[in-house]
Amino acid sequence: MLTVFKFEFLTAVKKKSFIISMAIMFAATLLFSFIPKLLSGINFSEPKPYGIVSDKDYIDEAIASEITGKDFIKYESLDEMNKAIINGELDGGIEIVGENRNLRLKSSSATTNYDNLTRPFEELEKREALKELGLNEGDIERVNRNNYYEITSLETDGAKNFWFAYVFLFVLYFLIVMFGNQVAMAIAREKSDRTMELLITSAKPKDLITGKVAAYGLLGIISMLVLYLGVFLGTKIGGDASTEMIAALNLSEMVQIDQMIVSFSFFVVGYILYLYVMAASASLVSKLEDINYAIQPIMLIFVISFFVSFSGMASPGPVLTIASFIPFSSPFAMIARYIVTSVPTIEVLISFAILVVSTIALRWISIKLYKLGSYNYGNKVKFFKSLFTAIKD
C-alpha cells in the first residue's frame, strides 16, 4: 500500500496542473484576505459637503455639521441648492421649509445609508417640539431615551456562525469535486493505457484502492492548508483593515473547540467516503471516456446533499435533521446543523458512527468492485450486477 501511496502522491504533486491550481488557490485566498487593505488605501472620491435650506432659526449649517459630523453649506433658495447638487458640487441637500422635509440627491441609486443623515434632524425637531409643549430637559431625556433590548441566545448563535459553516461546506465541496474526479480518472486510466495488466499481477486490490485514496486524501488536506495559509497571511499583511473585516463577519468570535472537532471529524471521514465511492464507480469502467457516465449518479447525490445542507443553514428543520443521519449527506448536513443550531451529543455520536461504518463498508465494496473489474478487464461490466456479485462474494 505504501508503494502505491508514494507513487500516486508524487505523481499528482509533480503535475503542472496541481502546482498551478495550488498557486491560484493561494493567490486567490491571499488576495481576498488582503482586499480590505487595498480598498482602505484607495480614495475613490473626495467627500463633498451637503447643502441645507432651512427656515428654522435653530437649524443652520453649523448645527447641521455638529449633529451629523458632515460639512454643510447653507443656501437661501431651494433652486440654488438643487443646481449645486446637479452640477456635482454637493453630495446632497436637506430641505426644512414649512412642512416640507426632503433629502435631495442627484441620483437615488446611491448605496449610502441616508437614515444616519436625516435622523439627527428628526431628533432635533422633536426636541424643539417637546420644549414648546413645556417639557424641561429632564423630561425630554426620558422621552428620547433609547431602551435597546439586548439579545441573549440560549442556543448556538446561527447567525454568528453562518460564515464558519459556509467555509467548511465550500471547502469540502471543492475537495470532493477536485480530488474525487482525480481518483476516478486515475483508476479508469489504468485500464485505458493497459497498466491494469501489470497491476493485477503485482499488487493486491486492497493495497491499490487504499493507496490511491490515501494519496488523494492527503492532497486534499494539503489543498485545505494552502487555502487557510493564504487567508492567514493575507490577514496578517492586511493589518487592521483585514482584522475589521473578520470582526464584521464574526469570524473571530464564532469558533468554538467543540464545533471545530465535530466539523473536522465529519469533514475528514466524509471526504474519504466520497473518495471510496468515486473509486468504486471508476473500477467498473472499461474505457476512460465512460468515466463521466459512471460517476454522474454519485455527483448528483453529492450536489443534492450539498444544497440541502447549504439551504438548511438559513432555516434548520426536519429535512436537515434527516440528512444529518444519511451517510452521503451527513458530512455536509451535520456540519451545518451543529454549527448553526444546538444538536444533542447522542445524535452527533450516532450520525458519526453511521458515517464511519458506512465508510468502512464502502471501502470493502470498492475493493471488491476493483477486484471484479480487474478480473473482467477489457469487458463491459454492469454496475448493479457487479455490486450484487461483490457483496455476495
N, C-alpha and C positions, 0 to 999 in steps of 0.2 A: 504493500500500500504506500509506503514512504517513497518508493521509487516512482510510482505513478504520480503521487502528490508533487514531488520535486519537479518531475518533467512537465506536468501541466502548469504548475505555478510559474516556473521560469519561462516557459514558452509564452504564456499570456503576458507576463510582466515585460518581456522584451519586445512585444509587438508595438509598432509605432502608434497604432490606434489607441492602445491602452495608455501609453505615455502622453499622447496628445489630449485624450479625454481627461486624464488626471490634471494636466496643466490647465485645461479650460475650466474644469470644476474649481480648481484652487483659485484661479484668477477671477472667476465669476463671484465666488463667495467673498474673496478679499475685496473686490470692488464694491459688492453690495454692502459690506460692513463699513467700507471707507466712504460711501456716498454722503453720509451726513457731514463728514469733514470737508468734502469737496464743495457741497452746497453751502456750507457755512462761510466759505471764503469767497463766494460769488455774490456780488451785489447786482441782482437782476434789474432793479430800477430804483432810482433815488425816490424816497418818500416825498410826497408833495403835501402842502398844507390843505386844510379844508376851509371852505367858506362858511360864513354864517350871516343870515339875515334875521334879526330879532327886533320885535317891538316891545320886549320886556326889559325894563330898566335894570333888572338884576341878572340878565344874561347878556354878556358881551364876549369879545374874543378872548379876554384874559380869563374869565370864569370858565369858558368852554375849554380852554387849554388846561386849566387846573383840574377839572373834573374828568377829563378824558385822557390826558397825557399826550395829546397831539397838538400840532400847531394849527391855529385858526386865523383867518383874516376876515374882518367884518366888512360887509358890503351894505350900502344904503338901499340898493334896489335889487329885487329878485332877478330882473333881466341881466343886470351887470354880473351877478354871480353865475347865472346859467351860461353866459358867454365864456366866462373864465373856465368853467368846467368843460365845455365843449372844445375849447382851444387847448385843453390839456394842462392848464395852469394849476388846476386843483384836482385832488383825488375825489372830491365830492363836496356837497354842501348841505347845511342844515337850515331849514326854513321854520321859524317860530313866529308866525304872524297871525294875530287874531285867533281863530280856531284851527288854523292850518298847522299841521305838524308833518313835515315832509323831509325825507332824506333824498337828495337829488344826486344822481350818478350819471356819468357819461354812458355807462353800459351796466345793466343789471346782471350780467353774466359773471361778474367778478365773484371769486370764491371767498372773499373776506367775510368774517363773521361780524356783520354790522350791528348786531344786538349790543355788542360791547361798546359801540359808538353812541347809540341812541339812548340806551338805558340810563346813563348818568343824567341826561336832560330830563327824562321822565321822573327820576327820583328828585331832582332839584325842583321841578314844578310842583310835585306832590308836597314837598316840604313847605313851599311857599303857600300852597292852598291850605294846608293844615294850620299855618300861622295865622292866616286870615280868619280861620274859624275860632281862633282864640287859644289854641293849644300852645303850651310852652315847649321848650327844647326837650325836657324830660319826657313829656307825653309823646312828642314826635319820635323820639328814640325808641320808645316802647312799641309804637305803631309800626315803625320801619324795621324793627329787629327781625333778622332772618333766622328763623328757627329751623335750621337744616337738620334733617334726620341722618344719623349715622347708620350705615347699613352693616349689619353683622350677619355673616353666613354661618349657619350651623353645619353645613356640609362643605365638600370641596368646592372652591370658587371656580366654576366652569368658565366664566368669562375671563378670569385672570389666566387660566391655564390653556386657553384655546390655542395660542401660538405654540406652546410646548408640544401639545398633541399633534398639531398640524405638521411641525417639523419632523417628528418621529414617523408619522404616516407617510409623508412625502419621501423621506429618505428610504424607508422600507420599500415603497412602491418603485422608486428609482433603481434600487439594487436588484430587485427581483426581475424587473424588465431587462436590465442590462446584463446581469450575470446568469440569470435563468436561461436566457436565449443562448448565451455562450456555452453553457453546459450542454444544452441540447445540440447545438451546432457541432461541438467537439465530438460528441458520440456519433452523430449522423455522418460526420466527415470520415470517421474511421472506416465506414462501410463504402463510401464513395471512392476512397483512394486505396482500397484493398489492405489497409492497415489491420483490419479485423483478422485476416488470415494469420498474421504474426501474433496478434494479441491473444487469441483463443488458445494458443499453444504455449504461451509463455507466462501468463498471469491468470489469477482466479477472477471471476466476475465480481466477487465481493470486493477485492482489492482495487479493481478498475473503477467501479462505481464510487466507492468510498473515497478513493484518492482524488478523483475528479471533483466531487462535491466539496471535499475539504479544501482543495486548491482554490476553487472559485468562491468558497465561503470566506477564505482568508482575504482574497482580492476584494470582496465586498466590504469587509471590515476596514481594510486599508483605504478604500474609497471614502468610507464614512469618516475616518480620521482626517483625510485630506480636506473634506468639507468643513469639519469642525476646526481644523487648524487655520483654514482661510478666514473663517469667522473670528477666531480668537485673535489672529494677528491684525486683521482689519480693524477690529475693535480697539486694540491697543494703539495702533497707529492713528486711528480716528480721534483718540483723546476724548475730551468732554462731549463733543458733538455726538459721537457714537454711543457714549455712555447714556446720554439723554435719550437717544433712540431706544436703547434697551429698556430704560426706565419707562418710556412711553408705552412699550409693548408688554410691560410687566415681566420681562424675561429674567430680571434679576431677583424677583420675589417669588416666582411660581414653582421653582424647582425644589422638590422635597425628596428625601432619601428613598422613601417607600415607592414614590412614583418612578424614580429612576430605576430602582431594582425591578419592579414589575414590568415597566416598559421595555427595559433592555432584555429581560428574560424572554418575554413574548416575541420581541424583535428577533433575537438570535435563533430561537427554535423555529419560529415561523418562516424565517428566511431559509433555513436548512430544509424545512419541509417542502417548500416550493422548489428548491434545487433538486431534491429527490424526485418530485413529481415530474419536473421537466426532463430529468434523466430517464425516467421510466417511459415517458411518452416517446422520446427520441430513440429508445432502444429497439423499437419495433419498426422503425423507418428503414426502408430498403434503399432509398436514394436521398441525397441531400436536398433535392428540390421539394421533397414531400414533408420537410420538417415543419413548415408553417401550418400545414393542414393537421399535423399531429398534435401541435401544441395549442391550436385555436380553442378547443374546449377548456383547457386549463387557463388560458389567458382570459377567457370570458368569465369564468368563475372568479379569477383573480381581480379583474376590473370591477365586477359587481360587488365583491367583498370590500374593496377599497371605497367605492362610492357610498355604499350603505353605511360604512363606518364614518366616513367624512361628513355625510349629511346628518348622521345621527348625533354628531357633536353639538349641533345647534339646538336640538330638542331630543335628548335621550329618551327612549321609550322601549316598548316591548320588542320591536324589531332589532334594535341594537343589543338588547339583553340576550335574545335568542342567538344572534350572530356571534356573540362572545363565547358560545359553547360549541360552535361548529368549527372543526379544525382548520378548514380553509379560510375562514373569515375571522376566527378568534385572534390571530396576531394583530389584525387591524382593530377589530371591534373592542377587544378588552383593553387595548392601549387607550383608545378614545374614551371608552366608558370609565375606566379607572381614573383618568386624569381629569375629566370634567364632571364626574359625579362621585358619590360615595358607593363603593361596592363592598359587600361583606367579604371578609377574608376567606370564608369557606368557598364562596363562589369563584374567587380568584384561584384557589388551590385546585378545585375541581376542573375548571377550564384549562389550567396549565397541565394538569395530569392528562386530560384528554388529548391536549396538543402534543405532549411528549410521547404518549403511547401511539398516537396516530403517526408521528414522525418515524418512530421505530418500525411500525408496521409498513409504512410506505418505503422505508429503506429496504426491508426484507422483500417487498413486492418488486421494487425496482431492480434488485439483484436477480430475482427470479426471471423477470422480463428480459433483462440484459442477457442472461444465460440462454433463455429461449430464443432471443433474437440472434445470438451468436450461432446457435445450432442451425437456425434457419437462414443463415447468412446468404444473401443473394435472392431470397424468395420474399414475396409479399406476404406479410403477416397481418391478420385481423386482430385489432386491439382487444375487443371484449372476449373473443375466443381464447386469445393468448393469456389474458388476465385470469380467466377461469382456470385455464390449464396450470398457470403458475401457482395460483392459490391451492389448487388441488394437489399438486406435486409437493 
